[in-house]
Amino acid sequence: MAIRSDRPTQLLLASASPRRRELLQRIGLVFKVCPADVEEDDSGIHGPEHMVHHNAVMKAEALADQYPDSLVLGSDTTVALGDQVLSKPADLEEAVGMLERLGGRQHTVYTAVSLRWKAANFQCDFVEQSQVCFKPLDRATILRYFECVNPLDKAGAYGIQEGREMIIESVDGSVENVMGLPIQALEACFREHGFDFRSQL
């Protein structure tokens, strides 16, 4: 897709996720946080990959018209055991049950990225996958893990930033993708299209 010779005025992160904010800061990008007010679909009835893509597009497009000169970044992450989506648990007991199911098994983390620059009619969407293998887990280990990680605000009832040595055997693919944003793929996309947000104010 042809893009205009000028560039977006700024990068907008259409998410309140502190993990995505941290990842963008890690690679030195200058951006503004502007959470999109959308109702996400967590049902996964069409499969996890379709679900995260749909949610990421909704977030990006919710802000694209309002900020036509900005590059809007929408993203969504989920954990899936086969085709079954494990969204954020409703309570601690459900969180324990999720990790009991994941223990000793491999699952997939899907993160979708949706980019919109309305003024240039630019759009780019992609979905990254990482395979995560858990150690065998008993209830006592899970409860110890929950002492250092709040499972209720995380898909699959876990995060990879803290306490990973307690539950995770290995990760095949981007660890940052498991955190919530595949920054390697995002940087490659930015290079391909000539976007540089490292020095913009």
N, C-alpha and C positions, 0 to 999 in steps of 0.2 A: 504494500500500500504506500503510495507516495505521501510524503509529509511536507509541510511547509518549510521554507528555508530557516525561519526563525524557530524558537523553541518555546515550550510551555513556560509560563511565568513562575510556576512553583509546582512542587509535588505535594499532593494532598493525600493523607492516609485516612481512608474512610472507615476507621476502626478505632475503638477505645482500648484495644488490647495493649497492655504494657509490654508484652513479649514482642509484639511486632514493632512497637516503637523502639525497644532496645536493640532489635536486630538491624533496623534501618540506621540507628545511631552508630552501631558497631562498624558499619561499612562507610561511615562518614558522610551520610547524606543529610542535606538540609531539607526539612519538610514541615508541614503543618498538620496537626491532628484535627480532623473534622469528622467525628463519627456519623455514619449514615443512620437515619431513623427509618429502619425497615424491619419488617417482621420476617425473621429467618425461618426457613423450612428445615426442621430437624428430623423429619419422618424417615427419610432415606428410602421411601417406597420405590424410587426409580434407581436405587443404587447409590453408594457413597460418592462416587466420582461425579455423577450428575448433580447430586445434592450440593456439594461444595462449589461446583462451577456456577450453579444457579444462584446461590447466595452471594458469591463474590461479584457476579454481574449485577445483581440487584443493588449492592452497596455502591459500586462504581457509578452506575447509571443514575442512582438517586441524587448524586452530587454533580454529575457531568453538565447538566443544563444550567445549574446555579453558578458553576465555576468553569465556563467554557474555555478560558485561557490557561487553565491548570491541567496538569496530568493527575487524574484521580486514580488512586490505587485501592481497589477493593480486594479483600481476601477472606477465605474461610477454610477452616481445618476440621477434620474429623478423624476418629479412630474407627476402624472396621475390622471385624473378625469374619472373614469371608465376605459375604455381601451384607452382613448385619451391621448397621451403624450403632456405635456406642457413643451417644451424646453425653452431655453433662449429667451426672447422676442427680436425682431429686433429693436424696438424703444419704446419710452415712452408710446405711445398710445396703442400699443399691450400689454405692461406691465399692464396698467390700465385695459384693457379688461380682462386679465387673472385673476386679483384679483377680478374684478366684478363677474366673473363666479364662482370663488372659494368661494366668500363670503356666509356665512350661510350654507355651505355644508361641507361634509367630503370628503377628497381625500386621495390618497395613495402615499407615497414616497418610491421608490424602490432604493436600493443601492446594487450593485453587487461587490463582491471581488473575484479576481483571483490571486492565488499564484502559482508561478513556481520556481522550483529549478532544473535546467536542469541537473546538474552533477549527481543528485540522481534520476532523472526521476520522481520527485515529482510534483504533481499538485493537487490543491484543489480549487474548485469554490463553492460559495454560494451566495444567494440573500436574503437580509433582507427586510422586509416591516414594515412601520410605518403608522398608520392612524392619519391624522391631521384634526381637525375640526376647521374651521374658524368662527369667529364672523360675523354677518351681516355687510357688508361694503358698504359705499357710496363713491362717487368719492372724496369728500373732505377729508375723512379719508385716502383713498388710497394715495392721493397726499401728505398729511402730513407724511405718512409712508415713502414715497419715498424721503422725505427731509433728512431722517436719514439712509436710505438703498438704495444702487444702485441696481435696479432690473435687469439691463441689462446683468449682468454676472451671473445670477442665474436662474436655471430651475424653472419654475413656477412663476418667477418674485418676489420671496421673499426669505429671509433668516431667520433662527430661532434665530440667535445669538443676533440681535439687534431689538428693537421695537416689540418684539413678543407680548407684552401685548396689542398692538394696534390692532392686526389682528387675533391672535390665541386663540381659546377657550380652546382646549385641544389636547394632544398628547397621543395616545395609542401605546406604543412600544418605541423603543430606540430614544431618542432625538438626540443622536449623529448620528444615521442613517440618520435623517433628515438633519443634518449638512453636511453629506457626507461620513461618514465612521462608520460602526457599530462596535465600539471598543470592546464591550462586547463579541460579537460573534468572533471577531478576536482573542482576548485574549484566549478564550476557544479553538479555533483551534490551537493556538501556544502551549498551555498546552498539548493538546492531542498528538501533534507530537514532543514535547520536544524541541521546539524552544524558546530560551531566548536571546533577543537582548538588555537587559537592561544594560549589562556590557561590551558589545563588543565595540572595538574601530574601 
